[in-house]
Amino acid sequence: MTDPATVLQQCETLMLDMDGTLLDLAFDNHVWLEVVPAEYARQNDLSEDEARAMLYAKMQSLKGELDWYCLDYWSEQLDLDIVNLHRDLNHRIGYLPGAERFLQRVAAHDIRLLLVTNSHRTTLALKTEVTGVVRFFDAIYTSHDLGHAKEEQAFWQVLQEAEDFDLERTLFVDDNVAVLASARTFGISKLLAISKPATDEPQRDISEFPSVAGVREIAVSQA
């Protein structure tokens, strides 16, 4: 079992997801569950409930695929300026509690720190403008750059070719259970789930993986 109190002592590589692991997923929830449906409803003479139901069905059909995470895809499909909808709300972007301090502490230790995200590069750039999150990392890997979503085995194969990380001495942290399952299938043995990825949601009950409410619970003093 991965123990957050000691796991970093056994690792040479730490891979971290971004949204819901370091940054508050409340921003993304608000954009995709409230703002996008409202704008789509306004432009297509629908009720917000009708727009939300239609968009939810579209998104569910692509969940876990690269297009699901692609702002360009959804801008084209919905005929909306998705990027500007994000930018107009950038004041809502922020770290999860204790996440920035955690990154500062890890960066001071001799451990390779990788950002491993399904986030679209445009979203990553916007969130970096607000938070500076990428400054802590030795390397950044996005699913769009690698050509596969993290839910796919091909993502991990390409990532290992790039990094040659040790499966037994790597910790991967993510809030997405499907992504963690994919990493486990690939052979990464040290996995942690984030059970409170959004400050506007209750803590999740996760049974499939060891979990922490947030990265601030991972001890780094002896890493």
C-alpha positions, 0 to 999 in steps of 0.5 A: 500500500502506498503510504503518503507519509513515506512514499517519497522516500522511495521515489526518484520521480514524482508525476503529478496531474494538474486539474483536481490534483494541484489546481482547483477543479471548481473552475473547470466544473463551473466553466463546463457545467454552467457557463458553456451550457448557458452560452450554448443555450443562449446561442441556440434558443434552448433552455439551459437544462436542454443544453446541459443534457445535450452537452452532457450526452456528447461529452459522455460519449467521448469521455477518456478520449483525447477529443474530450480534453480538446478545446479546439474540438469543442469550439468547433463542435459547439460553434463557441469560443471556448477559450474566451469563455475560460479566459473571462473567468480566469479570476476563478483559477487557483491552487487547491489548499496547500498545493503550491506550498507542496510544490515548493517543498518538493522542488527543493529535494532531489526528485524529478518532478513531472507535470503529466496532464490531459489538459489542452495546451491552451488551458495549460497556458492560461492556468500558468498565466494565473498560477505559474504552476509550470515553474516547479517542474523539470518537464511538462507532458500533455496528452495532446503533445504525446498524441494519447489521453492518459487513459490509454496505454499508449500515453504511458508507453510514449512517456516512458520512452521520453523519460525512462522512469523506473516503474518501482521508484515513481509515484503518480498522483491524480484525481481521475480513477480511470487514469490511475487504473491505466497507470497501474496497468502499465506497471506504475506501482506507487499510486495515490488518488486525490479525493477532494479535487474541487473545493465546491464538492464534498470529498469523494469515497475512493476504494480502488486506490490509496487516497489523500484529500490533497497533495499537502498530505504527502510528506516531503521532509525526508524525500 
